[in-house]
């Protein structure tokens, strides 16, 4: 992952859905997060379109991008 890509991720704290395009480079075999209308995260999809529900709803709006991405991990 390039420095420009990392800066782009860090700058997306207000619009968390824009981080989706970088998920493949950050997490192995994760291609998409499932966002609810209130922008909370309720699950993720693998490259094979398998869905994995999170144990609890993650709310990225109140946290730094590096913190909520750590919770996704």
Secondary structure as a PSIPRED ss2 file (coil, helix, strand):
# PSIPRED VFORMAT (PSIPRED V4.0)

   1 X C   1.000  0.000  0.000
   2 X C   1.000  0.000  0.000
   3 X H   0.000  1.000  0.000
   4 X H   0.000  1.000  0.000
   5 X H   0.000  1.000  0.000
   6 X H   0.000  1.000  0.000
   7 X H   0.000  1.000  0.000
   8 X H   0.000  1.000  0.000
   9 X H   0.000  1.000  0.000
  10 X H   0.000  1.000  0.000
  11 X C   1.000  0.000  0.000
  12 X C   1.000  0.000  0.000
  13 X C   1.000  0.000  0.000
  14 X C   1.000  0.000  0.000
  15 X C   1.000  0.000  0.000
  16 X H   0.000  1.000  0.000
  17 X H   0.000  1.000  0.000
  18 X H   0.000  1.000  0.000
  19 X H   0.000  1.000  0.000
  20 X H   0.000  1.000  0.000
  21 X H   0.000  1.000  0.000
  22 X H   0.000  1.000  0.000
  23 X H   0.000  1.000  0.000
  24 X H   0.000  1.000  0.000
  25 X H   0.000  1.000  0.000
  26 X H   0.000  1.000  0.000
  27 X C   1.000  0.000  0.000
  28 X C   1.000  0.000  0.000
  29 X C   1.000  0.000  0.000
  30 X E   0.000  0.000  1.000
  31 X E   0.000  0.000  1.000
  32 X E   0.000  0.000  1.000
  33 X E   0.000  0.000  1.000
  34 X E   0.000  0.000  1.000
  35 X E   0.000  0.000  1.000
  36 X C   1.000  0.000  0.000
  37 X C   1.000  0.000  0.000
  38 X C   1.000  0.000  0.000
  39 X C   1.000  0.000  0.000
  40 X C   1.000  0.000  0.000
  41 X E   0.000  0.000  1.000
  42 X E   0.000  0.000  1.000
  43 X E   0.000  0.000  1.000
  44 X E   0.000  0.000  1.000
  45 X E   0.000  0.000  1.000
  46 X E   0.000  0.000  1.000
  47 X C   1.000  0.000  0.000
  48 X C   1.000  0.000  0.000
  49 X C   1.000  0.000  0.000
  50 X C   1.000  0.000  0.000
  51 X E   0.000  0.000  1.000
  52 X E   0.000  0.000  1.000
  53 X E   0.000  0.000  1.000
  54 X E   0.000  0.000  1.000
  55 X E   0.000  0.000  1.000
  56 X E   0.000  0.000  1.000
  57 X E   0.000  0.000  1.000
  58 X E   0.000  0.000  1.000
  59 X C   1.000  0.000  0.000
  60 X H   0.000  1.000  0.000
  61 X H   0.000  1.000  0.000
  62 X H   0.000  1.000  0.000
  63 X C   1.000  0.000  0.000
  64 X C   1.000  0.000  0.000
  65 X H   0.000  1.000  0.000
  66 X H   0.000  1.000  0.000
  67 X H   0.000  1.000  0.000
  68 X H   0.000  1.000  0.000
  69 X H   0.000  1.000  0.000
  70 X H   0.000  1.000  0.000
  71 X H   0.000  1.000  0.000
  72 X H   0.000  1.000  0.000
  73 X C   1.000  0.000  0.000
